[in-house]
């Protein structure tokens, strides 16, 4: 057999994913029938691998295979023709073969041929005595071999073809990507079409039913077949997702234009413009340098980014992908950090009363020192965690640690308050009030030692439960502060209803005061408005004496920022207070 033919034959065998699979009754049934029909003790479905004959099914054989060298089934696979050996001892070629040496005298094998003529192996029957075979027996063995191939094609189709579209599925794509890995240095372009977002798909399934969706799928399958041409095929890799390769000659710079046209063609058919928002992610890659699963994962990233583009077509971004993968890792590692003793910790940034110069409160800020990634910015990890199921655990950890510090400082004679950041999700917890009261009691901390900060957006959640919770908290003596004031969507009428007593002007407005008079007028107006509504005003992000003096002249009540102090650990805060205001710290 020519080397190229052998490679093609082996490729067909690999694509069927039969080698080294578990036994199957559907194959064993045929093998038993062969042995019974010929009244012989041994029969097998034998597949010809590179250097072995592997038995997918067998009767009368203990081992799973034999060497390919001088194996009759290998000749059947190579030639694609039936082979009969009436007596091994009288056959010059096979007399000293593995089977001949094992006492086998008779062999008959019919080829297992794929539709394109590649021989996978043989359906064979063997005996310990010489014998001949009739024409009827040869025809029957050939028919039974065809039944084996029908079974192989059926299993392949069921496992590799999507029933609704008739297209190869994700498993076939992964297999084809694996085959491409031998082409080192060859850049390929692959795209992923996603017809609908998850919520859209769920809504359509509920309203229109599966038949409607199947019709849309078949329509898209036809369009994509026309797009890729006769030399390729699209793959149906998810309920509403299709992957397809660009022609090998495609120019990466211009191919996106062709994809945009294909997207427009899809949107013209069916009611896509009303019910779905299709998008296409595209990437250029070297198959030899990426695992098949990584190709699919990268395409998923690209198609999500494509939804934000004007054309609905987006290219894979390595930087964006790395950010998402880092976010996922942080989310995975956060519960480990919660249980560790040396990863999460609090730092404290003091606030100073501009009228008296006193420092009686500090904001508790969460920090994470990852054992591998190092210090992680709270601006990076807190939004990720708060959007997950760990948001409740995050708040609980911060509250626990903050109260522990207050208790420790009380033991030293320091009467100090802490401001603790909460998320909007805390307002939705049905038992938040009870848990907060339980923790205060457990640590013997008076409620008036606590200030809870919520962002302006979180405060504006007009729900009876949220408002009731805020009122219950303030009734105990806990003070509420509106954080990042000016960056959300304030409703003056609603702000009058809030039981908050502190407004913290966002640092961006304080930094902008250096830009000119209009910016300073804005800050002065925010201070005056807050005072008129009964709020105490704190300016965040104060980084210079000039800004501090200006805010004091405007009537601002407190300042917080690097000019006063950077955030610091609890022991450092004690040293800072002892140095700045020695009367505040009286060691018991």
C-alpha positions as CSV (number, residue, x, y, z in Angstrom):
1,X,0.0,0.0,0.0
2,X,1.3,3.5,-0.9
3,X,2.3,5.6,2.1
4,X,-0.3,8.3,1.4
5,X,-3.0,5.7,1.1
6,X,-2.0,4.2,4.4
7,X,-2.1,7.7,6.1
8,X,-5.6,8.3,4.7
9,X,-6.7,4.9,5.9
10,X,-5.4,5.5,9.4
11,X,-6.9,9.0,9.4
12,X,-10.4,7.4,8.6
13,X,-9.9,4.9,11.4
14,X,-8.9,7.7,13.9
15,X,-11.9,9.8,12.9
16,X,-14.3,7.1,13.9
17,X,-12.9,7.0,17.4
18,X,-13.3,3.2,17.7
19,X,-9.8,2.2,18.9
20,X,-9.6,1.2,22.5
21,X,-13.2,1.8,23.2
22,X,-15.3,-0.3,25.5
23,X,-17.0,-3.5,24.2
24,X,-20.4,-3.1,22.6
25,X,-23.2,-5.5,22.5
26,X,-24.3,-4.3,19.0
27,X,-20.9,-5.5,17.6
28,X,-20.8,-8.6,19.8
29,X,-24.1,-9.8,18.5
30,X,-22.8,-9.9,14.9
31,X,-19.5,-11.6,16.0
32,X,-21.5,-14.4,17.8
33,X,-23.6,-14.8,14.7
34,X,-20.5,-15.3,12.5
35,X,-19.0,-17.9,14.8
36,X,-22.3,-19.7,15.0
37,X,-22.9,-19.6,11.3
38,X,-19.5,-21.1,10.5
39,X,-19.6,-23.4,13.5
40,X,-16.1,-22.2,14.5
41,X,-14.8,-21.2,17.9
42,X,-13.2,-17.9,17.0
43,X,-14.5,-14.7,15.4
44,X,-13.6,-11.1,15.7
45,X,-14.2,-7.5,14.5
46,X,-10.5,-6.7,14.0
47,X,-9.3,-3.1,13.3
48,X,-5.9,-2.5,11.7
49,X,-3.9,0.1,13.6
50,X,-0.3,1.3,12.9
51,X,1.4,-1.8,14.4
52,X,-1.4,-3.9,15.8
53,X,-4.7,-5.6,15.2
54,X,-7.2,-4.4,17.8
55,X,-10.4,-6.4,18.5
56,X,-13.5,-4.2,18.9
57,X,-15.5,-7.4,19.4
58,X,-14.3,-11.0,19.8
59,X,-15.5,-14.6,20.4
60,X,-13.2,-17.3,21.7
61,X,-10.3,-14.9,22.2
62,X,-8.9,-13.7,25.5
63,X,-6.5,-11.0,24.4
64,X,-7.5,-7.6,22.9
65,X,-5.2,-7.7,19.9
66,X,-2.2,-9.2,18.1
67,X,0.8,-7.6,16.3
68,X,0.0,-6.3,12.8
69,X,3.0,-8.1,11.3
70,X,1.8,-11.1,9.2
71,X,-1.7,-10.7,10.5
72,X,-4.2,-11.7,7.8
73,X,-6.7,-9.0,8.8
74,X,-4.0,-6.4,8.0
75,X,-3.9,-7.7,4.4
76,X,-7.6,-7.5,4.2
77,X,-7.5,-3.9,5.4
78,X,-4.7,-3.0,3.0
79,X,-6.2,-4.6,-0.1
80,X,-9.9,-4.1,0.6
81,X,-10.5,-7.7,-0.5
82,X,-11.7,-10.9,1.2
83,X,-8.9,-13.2,2.2
84,X,-9.3,-17.0,2.9
85,X,-6.5,-19.2,4.2
86,X,-7.7,-22.8,4.1
87,X,-4.6,-24.1,6.0
88,X,-2.0,-22.0,7.7
89,X,0.6,-24.9,7.6
90,X,0.4,-24.9,3.8
91,X,0.7,-21.1,3.4
92,X,4.2,-20.0,2.8
93,X,3.6,-16.4,4.1
94,X,1.4,-17.0,7.2
95,X,2.7,-20.4,8.4
96,X,5.1,-18.8,10.9
97,X,2.7,-15.9,11.8
98,X,1.4,-15.2,15.3
99,X,-1.8,-17.1,14.4
100,X,0.0,-20.0,12.8
101,X,2.2,-20.4,15.8
102,X,-0.9,-20.3,18.1
103,X,-2.4,-23.4,16.3
104,X,-4.8,-21.6,14.0
105,X,-5.3,-23.6,10.7
106,X,-8.2,-21.7,9.0
107,X,-8.9,-18.1,8.4
108,X,-11.6,-16.1,6.5
109,X,-11.9,-12.4,6.6
110,X,-14.2,-9.8,4.9
111,X,-13.1,-6.2,4.6
112,X,-14.6,-3.4,6.7
113,X,-14.8,-0.6,4.1
114,X,-15.7,3.0,4.6
115,X,-17.8,4.7,1.9
116,X,-14.6,6.3,0.4
117,X,-13.0,2.8,0.1
118,X,-10.6,2.8,3.1
119,X,-10.2,-0.6,4.8
120,X,-10.5,-0.3,8.6
121,X,-9.9,-4.0,9.2
122,X,-11.9,-7.2,8.9
123,X,-14.7,-9.3,10.2
124,X,-12.9,-12.6,10.5
125,X,-13.6,-16.2,11.5
126,X,-10.9,-18.7,12.5
127,X,-10.6,-22.4,13.3
128,X,-8.1,-25.0,14.6
129,X,-8.7,-27.3,11.7
130,X,-8.2,-26.8,7.9
131,X,-11.3,-26.2,5.9
132,X,-12.7,-24.6,2.8
133,X,-15.4,-21.9,2.3
134,X,-18.3,-21.9,-0.1
135,X,-19.5,-19.1,-2.3
136,X,-22.6,-18.8,-0.1
137,X,-20.4,-18.6,3.1
138,X,-18.3,-15.9,1.4
139,X,-21.4,-13.9,0.5
140,X,-22.7,-14.2,4.0
141,X,-19.5,-13.1,5.6
142,X,-19.4,-10.1,3.2
143,X,-23.0,-9.2,4.2
144,X,-22.2,-9.5,7.9
145,X,-19.1,-7.3,7.4
146,X,-21.4,-4.7,5.8
147,X,-23.6,-4.9,8.8
148,X,-20.6,-4.2,11.0
149,X,-19.8,-1.1,8.9
150,X,-23.5,0.0,9.1
151,X,-23.2,-0.2,12.9
152,X,-19.9,1.8,12.9
153,X,-21.5,4.5,10.7
154,X,-24.6,4.6,12.9
155,X,-22.6,5.0,16.1
156,X,-20.4,7.6,14.4
157,X,-23.5,9.6,13.1
158,X,-25.2,9.5,16.5
159,X,-22.2,10.6,18.3
160,X,-20.9,13.2,15.7
161,X,-24.0,14.6,13.9
162,X,-26.5,17.0,15.3
163,X,-30.0,15.7,14.6
164,X,-31.7,19.2,14.3
165,X,-29.2,20.7,11.8
166,X,-27.7,17.6,10.2
167,X,-24.2,19.2,10.7
168,X,-21.2,17.7,12.5
169,X,-21.2,18.5,16.2
170,X,-18.7,19.8,18.7
171,X,-17.1,16.4,19.1
172,X,-16.3,16.2,15.4
173,X,-14.9,19.7,15.5
174,X,-12.6,18.8,18.4
175,X,-11.5,15.8,16.4
176,X,-10.8,17.8,13.3
177,X,-8.9,20.4,15.3
178,X,-6.8,17.6,16.7
179,X,-6.1,16.4,13.2
180,X,-4.9,19.8,12.2
181,X,-2.3,19.9,14.9
182,X,0.2,18.1,12.7
183,X,0.3,21.1,10.4
184,X,3.0,23.1,12.2
185,X,3.2,26.8,11.3
186,X,-0.1,26.8,9.4
187,X,-2.4,29.7,10.3
188,X,-6.1,29.0,10.1
189,X,-9.1,31.3,10.6
190,X,-12.1,29.9,12.5
191,X,-15.4,31.6,13.5
192,X,-18.2,31.0,15.9
193,X,-21.7,32.2,15.2
194,X,-24.0,32.6,18.2
195,X,-27.6,33.3,17.2
196,X,-28.9,34.4,20.6
197,X,-28.0,35.2,24.1
198,X,-29.1,32.8,26.8
199,X,-32.1,34.8,27.9
200,X,-33.3,35.2,24.3
201,X,-33.0,31.5,23.7
202,X,-34.9,30.6,26.9
203,X,-37.6,33.1,26.1
204,X,-38.0,31.7,22.5
205,X,-38.1,28.1,23.8
206,X,-40.8,29.0,26.2
207,X,-42.9,31.1,23.8
208,X,-42.4,29.4,20.4
209,X,-41.4,25.9,21.3
210,X,-38.7,23.6,19.8
211,X,-40.2,23.3,16.3
212,X,-39.8,27.0,15.7
213,X,-36.1,26.9,16.9
214,X,-35.4,23.8,14.7
215,X,-36.6,25.8,11.7
216,X,-34.3,28.6,12.4
217,X,-31.4,26.2,13.0
218,X,-32.0,24.6,9.6
219,X,-32.2,28.0,7.9
220,X,-28.8,29.0,9.4
221,X,-27.3,25.6,8.5
222,X,-28.2,26.2,4.8
223,X,-26.7,29.7,4.8
224,X,-23.5,28.6,6.5
225,X,-23.1,25.7,4.0
226,X,-23.3,28.2,1.2
227,X,-20.8,30.4,3.0
228,X,-18.1,27.8,3.5
229,X,-18.6,26.2,0.1
230,X,-18.2,22.5,-1.0
231,X,-14.7,22.1,0.4
232,X,-15.7,22.6,4.0
233,X,-18.6,22.2,6.4
234,X,-19.9,24.2,9.4
235,X,-20.3,22.5,12.8
236,X,-23.3,22.8,15.1
237,X,-21.4,23.1,18.4
238,X,-24.2,24.3,20.7
239,X,-28.0,24.9,20.8
240,X,-27.6,28.2,18.9
241,X,-23.9,28.1,18.0
242,X,-22.1,27.2,14.8
243,X,-18.4,27.0,14.1
244,X,-16.8,27.1,10.7
245,X,-13.4,27.5,9.1
246,X,-12.5,30.1,6.6
247,X,-10.9,29.0,3.3
248,X,-7.2,28.4,3.7
249,X,-6.6,31.3,1.2
250,X,-8.7,33.8,3.2
251,X,-7.1,37.1,4.1
252,X,-7.6,37.8,7.8
253,X,-7.8,41.6,7.1
254,X,-10.8,41.3,4.8
255,X,-12.5,38.1,6.0
256,X,-14.4,40.0,8.7
257,X,-16.2,42.0,5.9
258,X,-17.4,38.7,4.5
259,X,-18.5,37.6,7.9
260,X,-20.5,40.8,8.4
261,X,-22.3,40.1,5.1
262,X,-23.0,36.5,6.2
263,X,-24.5,37.9,9.4
264,X,-26.7,40.3,7.4
265,X,-27.9,37.4,5.3
266,X,-28.8,35.4,8.4
267,X,-30.7,38.4,9.9
268,X,-32.8,38.6,6.7
269,X,-34.2,35.1,7.2
270,X,-36.7,34.3,9.9
271,X,-37.6,36.8,12.5
272,X,-34.0,37.2,13.8
273,X,-34.3,40.9,14.0
274,X,-37.2,40.6,16.5
275,X,-36.2,37.6,18.5
276,X,-32.4,37.2,18.4
277,X,-29.2,39.2,18.2
278,X,-26.7,37.1,16.2
279,X,-23.0,37.8,16.5
280,X,-19.8,36.2,15.2
281,X,-16.5,35.8,16.9
282,X,-13.4,35.1,14.7
283,X,-9.8,34.2,15.5
284,X,-6.7,33.3,13.6
285,X,-4.6,30.5,15.2
286,X,-1.9,28.0,14.6
287,X,-3.5,24.5,15.2
288,X,-0.1,23.1,16.3
289,X,0.1,25.7,19.2
290,X,-3.4,25.5,20.6
291,X,-5.3,22.6,22.1
292,X,-8.7,22.0,20.5
293,X,-10.6,22.8,23.7
294,X,-8.7,26.1,24.0
295,X,-9.7,27.0,20.4
296,X,-13.4,26.6,21.4
297,X,-13.0,28.5,24.6
298,X,-11.3,31.4,22.8
299,X,-14.1,31.5,20.3
300,X,-16.6,31.7,23.1
301,X,-14.7,34.8,24.4
302,X,-14.6,36.3,20.9
303,X,-18.3,35.9,20.3
304,X,-19.2,37.6,23.6
305,X,-17.0,40.5,22.7
306,X,-18.6,40.7,19.3
307,X,-21.9,41.6,20.8
308,X,-20.5,45.0,21.8
309,X,-19.2,45.8,18.2
310,X,-21.1,47.9,15.7
311,X,-21.1,45.1,13.1
312,X,-21.8,42.2,15.3
313,X,-18.4,40.7,14.3
314,X,-15.5,40.7,16.8
315,X,-12.0,39.3,16.7
316,X,-10.5,37.4,19.6
317,X,-8.5,39.5,22.0
318,X,-5.7,37.8,23.9
319,X,-5.6,40.7,26.5
320,X,-9.4,40.5,27.0
321,X,-9.2,36.7,27.3
322,X,-6.4,36.9,29.8
323,X,-8.5,39.3,31.9
324,X,-11.5,37.0,31.9
325,X,-9.3,34.0,32.8
326,X,-7.7,36.0,35.6
327,X,-11.1,37.0,36.9
328,X,-12.2,33.4,36.9
329,X,-9.1,32.4,38.8
330,X,-9.7,35.1,41.4
331,X,-13.2,33.9,41.9
332,X,-12.0,30.3,42.2
333,X,-9.4,31.2,44.7
334,X,-11.4,33.6,46.8
335,X,-13.1,30.9,49.0
336,X,-9.7,29.6,49.7
337,X,-8.6,33.0,50.8
338,X,-11.6,33.3,53.1
339,X,-10.4,30.2,55.0
340,X,-6.7,31.1,55.0
341,X,-5.0,33.0,57.8
342,X,-2.6,35.1,55.7
343,X,-4.4,36.2,52.5
344,X,-7.2,38.6,53.4
345,X,-6.7,41.5,55.8
346,X,-8.1,44.9,56.6
347,X,-6.3,48.3,56.4
348,X,-7.7,51.5,57.8
349,X,-7.8,55.0,56.5
350,X,-8.5,57.8,59.0
351,X,-11.0,60.6,58.6
352,X,-10.4,64.0,60.2
353,X,-12.9,66.5,61.5
354,X,-12.0,69.8,59.8
355,X,-13.5,71.8,62.6
356,X,-11.7,70.2,65.5
357,X,-8.8,68.3,63.9
358,X,-9.9,65.2,65.7
359,X,-9.7,61.7,64.2
360,X,-12.4,59.5,65.6
361,X,-13.2,57.2,62.7
362,X,-11.5,55.3,59.9
363,X,-12.7,53.4,56.9
364,X,-12.0,49.7,56.9
365,X,-10.7,48.6,53.5
366,X,-10.3,45.0,52.4
367,X,-7.0,43.8,50.9
368,X,-6.0,40.5,49.3
369,X,-2.4,39.2,49.1
370,X,-2.7,36.2,46.7
371,X,0.0,33.5,47.4
372,X,0.8,33.3,43.6
373,X,-0.4,36.5,42.0
374,X,0.6,38.8,44.8
375,X,-1.4,41.8,46.0
376,X,-4.7,42.1,44.2
377,X,-6.4,45.5,43.9
378,X,-9.8,45.7,45.6
379,X,-11.0,47.5,42.6
380,X,-10.3,44.3,40.7
381,X,-11.5,41.5,42.9
382,X,-14.4,43.1,44.9
383,X,-16.7,43.6,41.9
384,X,-16.0,40.0,40.8
385,X,-16.8,38.6,44.2
386,X,-19.8,40.8,44.8
387,X,-21.3,39.5,41.5
388,X,-21.0,35.9,42.7
389,X,-22.4,33.7,45.4
390,X,-19.5,34.7,47.7
391,X,-20.8,38.3,48.2
392,X,-22.4,37.4,51.5
393,X,-19.3,35.6,52.7
394,X,-17.2,38.6,51.8
395,X,-19.3,41.1,53.8
396,X,-19.5,38.6,56.7
397,X,-15.7,38.4,56.8
398,X,-15.2,42.1,56.7
399,X,-17.7,42.8,59.5
400,X,-16.2,40.0,61.7
401,X,-12.7,41.4,61.2
402,X,-13.7,45.0,61.7
403,X,-15.5,44.2,65.0
404,X,-12.6,42.2,66.2
405,X,-10.3,45.2,65.7
406,X,-12.8,47.5,67.5
407,X,-12.9,45.1,70.5
408,X,-9.1,45.0,70.6
409,X,-8.8,48.8,70.5
410,X,-11.4,49.1,73.2
411,X,-9.2,46.9,75.4
412,X,-6.4,49.4,74.9
413,X,-8.7,52.3,76.0
414,X,-9.2,53.6,72.4
415,X,-12.8,54.7,71.7
416,X,-12.8,54.5,67.9
417,X,-15.3,54.0,65.2
418,X,-15.0,52.1,61.9
419,X,-16.8,52.7,58.6
420,X,-17.5,49.4,56.8
421,X,-18.4,49.1,53.1
422,X,-21.5,47.0,52.2
423,X,-22.8,45.9,48.8
424,X,-26.3,46.3,47.4
425,X,-26.8,42.6,47.8
426,X,-26.6,43.0,51.6
427,X,-29.8,45.0,51.4
428,X,-31.5,42.0,49.9
429,X,-30.5,39.5,52.6
430,X,-33.5,38.7,54.7
431,X,-31.4,38.0,57.8
432,X,-28.8,40.7,57.5
433,X,-30.2,42.8,60.5
434,X,-30.3,39.8,62.8
435,X,-26.8,38.7,61.8
436,X,-25.4,42.2,62.3
437,X,-27.0,42.4,65.8
438,X,-25.7,39.0,66.7
439,X,-22.1,39.9,65.7
440,X,-22.3,43.2,67.6
441,X,-23.4,41.3,70.7
442,X,-20.8,38.6,70.2
443,X,-17.9,41.2,70.1
444,X,-19.5,43.5,72.7
445,X,-19.4,46.4,70.3
446,X,-21.9,49.3,70.7
447,X,-23.9,50.0,67.5
448,X,-22.8,53.6,67.5
449,X,-19.2,52.5,66.9
450,X,-20.2,51.4,63.4
451,X,-20.9,53.3,60.2
452,X,-22.1,51.3,57.2
453,X,-21.2,52.7,53.8
454,X,-23.3,51.9,50.7
455,X,-22.9,53.4,47.2
456,X,-25.3,56.0,46.0
457,X,-26.7,53.5,43.5
458,X,-27.3,50.8,46.2
459,X,-28.9,53.4,48.5
460,X,-31.4,54.3,45.8
461,X,-32.9,50.8,45.5
462,X,-36.5,51.8,46.2
463,X,-37.7,48.5,47.8
464,X,-39.7,48.3,51.0
465,X,-37.3,45.7,52.3
466,X,-34.2,47.8,51.7
467,X,-35.7,50.9,53.2
468,X,-37.0,49.0,56.2
469,X,-33.6,47.4,56.8
470,X,-31.8,50.8,56.7
471,X,-34.3,52.2,59.2
472,X,-33.9,49.3,61.5
473,X,-30.2,49.6,61.4
474,X,-30.1,53.3,62.2
475,X,-32.7,52.8,65.0
476,X,-30.0,50.8,66.9
477,X,-27.5,53.7,66.6
478,X,-25.6,52.5,63.6
479,X,-24.8,55.4,61.2
480,X,-25.3,55.1,57.5
481,X,-23.2,56.9,54.9
482,X,-23.8,57.4,51.1
483,X,-20.5,56.5,49.4
484,X,-19.2,57.8,46.1
485,X,-21.8,60.6,46.1
486,X,-22.3,62.3,42.8
487,X,-21.4,59.2,40.6
488,X,-24.8,57.5,40.7
489,X,-28.3,58.8,40.0
490,X,-29.5,60.8,42.9
491,X,-33.2,61.4,43.5
492,X,-33.5,64.3,45.9
493,X,-37.0,63.3,46.9
494,X,-35.8,59.8,47.8
495,X,-32.7,61.1,49.5
496,X,-35.0,62.9,52.0
497,X,-36.4,59.5,52.9
498,X,-33.1,57.8,53.5
499,X,-32.1,57.3,57.1
500,X,-28.4,58.1,56.2
501,X,-26.6,60.8,58.0
502,X,-23.3,61.1,56.1
503,X,-22.5,61.9,52.4
504,X,-19.0,61.0,51.1
505,X,-18.2,63.1,48.0
506,X,-16.4,60.9,45.4
507,X,-12.7,61.5,45.0
508,X,-13.0,62.3,41.3
509,X,-14.8,65.6,42.2
510,X,-12.2,66.5,44.7
511,X,-9.3,65.8,42.3
512,X,-11.1,68.0,39.6
513,X,-11.1,71.1,41.9
514,X,-7.6,71.8,40.8
515,X,-8.9,72.2,37.2
516,X,-10.7,75.5,37.7
517,X,-13.5,77.5,39.3
518,X,-16.4,75.6,37.8
519,X,-15.2,72.4,39.4
520,X,-14.8,74.1,42.8
521,X,-18.3,75.5,42.4
522,X,-19.7,72.0,41.8
523,X,-18.1,70.7,45.0
524,X,-19.4,73.7,47.0
525,X,-22.9,73.1,45.6
526,X,-22.7,69.4,46.6
527,X,-21.7,70.3,50.1
528,X,-24.4,73.0,50.4
529,X,-27.1,70.6,49.0
530,X,-26.0,67.8,51.4
531,X,-26.1,70.2,54.4
532,X,-29.5,71.4,53.4
533,X,-30.8,67.8,53.5
534,X,-29.2,67.2,56.9
535,X,-26.2,65.2,55.9
536,X,-22.7,65.5,57.3
537,X,-20.2,65.7,54.4
538,X,-16.9,63.8,54.0
539,X,-14.6,64.6,51.1
540,X,-12.7,61.5,49.8
541,X,-9.4,61.6,48.0
542,X,-7.9,64.7,49.6
543,X,-4.2,64.7,48.5
544,X,-2.9,68.2,49.3
545,X,-3.0,70.8,52.0
546,X,-4.5,73.2,49.4
547,X,-7.4,70.9,48.8
548,X,-7.9,70.5,52.6
549,X,-7.9,74.2,53.2
550,X,-10.3,74.8,50.3
551,X,-12.8,72.2,51.5
552,X,-12.6,73.6,55.0
553,X,-13.5,77.1,53.6
554,X,-16.4,75.5,51.7
555,X,-17.8,74.1,55.0
556,X,-16.9,70.5,54.4
557,X,-17.1,68.5,57.7
558,X,-14.5,65.8,57.3
559,X,-11.7,64.8,54.9
560,X,-10.1,61.5,54.0
561,X,-7.2,60.9,51.7
562,X,-3.5,60.4,51.2
563,X,-2.7,63.9,52.5
564,X,-4.0,62.8,55.9
565,X,-2.8,59.2,55.8
566,X,-2.6,56.2,53.5
567,X,-4.6,53.1,54.5
568,X,-2.6,51.1,57.1
569,X,-2.7,48.0,59.2
570,X,-4.3,48.0,62.7
571,X,-1.1,48.2,64.6
572,X,0.2,51.0,62.3
573,X,-3.0,52.9,62.9
574,X,-2.4,52.8,66.7
575,X,1.1,54.2,66.2
576,X,-0.2,56.9,63.8
577,X,-2.9,58.0,66.3
578,X,-0.3,58.0,69.2
579,X,1.9,60.3,67.2
580,X,-0.8,62.5,65.7
581,X,-3.2,62.7,68.7
582,X,-1.6,61.2,71.7
583,X,-4.6,62.1,73.9
584,X,-6.8,59.8,71.8
585,X,-4.9,56.7,72.9
586,X,-4.8,55.9,76.5
587,X,-3.4,52.4,77.1
588,X,-5.4,50.7,79.8
